[in-house]
Structures are given as structure tokens and as C-alpha cells.
Amino acid sequence: MKIICVGRNYADHAKELNNELPTEPVIFIKPKGAILIPHKPLYYPEFTDDLQYECEFVVRICKNGKYIQENYAHSYYDAITLGIDFTARDLQRQQQAKGLPWEIAKSFDCSAAVGDLRPVPADRELNNISFRLDKNGETMQRGNTSDMIFNVGKIIAYASRFFTINIGDLIFTGTPAGVGAVVTNDRLECFLEGDKVLEVNVR
Ligand code: MG
């Protein structure tokens, strides 16, 4: 399995990092090894001094597909949750300045925390789902999927032109504003429609 991630999918977040709004989804991939084992702490990596959280709405793929049409995309996912796209922001800035790929900043071991899965709403509608991230009990990010520049259907249609999507793949759909750094002993909690689905402790 793999994790397909979307960058700059919320206008307020693109703005806070001084990035232009994309005209097509910005896609990158995290490998299977990037998944943080559930309920295990995240050990602060030695290669960064600016590890940041990005709380994101996540869907799980339940069918293999390629060149999926947007209006059929809803039949390709069977569960939703939240994830944290951990990012070594200092490395990402270095790589961006040199015009180089982001993998070392985005796709390293344990860079993808994935919450407990929840069923897809009965109407399959994912365009009005609220979520938030709390750090040490204080809300740092609030998002709603209605604010995504590219919705889940568009992401699946676009990404599947380049990458076959497979059963078990996860799609991280981008983060809203409010990203920030973590330090050792921080506690991150993610809430999907008020329901806590993920907790990560930094060690
Ligand atoms: Mg992200």
C-alpha cells in the first residue's frame, strides 16, 4: 500500500506558507513504511529541527483503479479518518529552494499518523466534514472538507491518471491553516466531527 498526499489544498494554509494556489492538485506519496504504528509515540527525528504537524482528512481506498472518473470516485473508498502529515519543514524549505523533491521532508519513517477508521457517511457525501487538531489540549487547527480546493472525487480522478490506486491505499487530502511545530512531550489529538480518532505523543 501507499499513501497519496495532496499539498496546498486549502487556500488559508497555502497562504500561511506563502505558496501560490495550485491549478491542479499537488501530489506526493508516502510509502508504507511512513505509517506510525498506532498508539506508539513518535520519536523526534534527528535530521530536523522543525518538525511540524499537519492534520488532514483521510479516506481509505477499497477498490483497485486507474483513470477513475470523478463521478465514480465515491465507490472507491470505504472508510474515513484523520491523519497527521508530519513534515520536516526546515528540510522542505531547503529542498524547495533548490527545486528538489520533498521526500526527505515528507515521506520519512513514521511521518504518517493514521487515526481509527470510521464508516463513510450513508450518503457518501464528504464535502462537509469538520475536523480539528489539539496540541496539549489547545485547538491549533480547525478544518472543514468544504474548504478544500480539490475535493476527494477530483483528487482520486487526478491521482489515478498517474498512479494505479490499490485496495488499502490511503489518501491524505491536505491540511488547513494552523500548522506548527512540535517538541518532545507534546500531545496531539485529532477530532473528526468531534469524535477523537487519533492521539500522538512526541518523545
Ligand atoms: Mg500535508
Residues whose N, C-alpha, C, O or C-beta is under 5 A from the ligand:
A	BS01	MG	V6 E54 D85 G174 T175
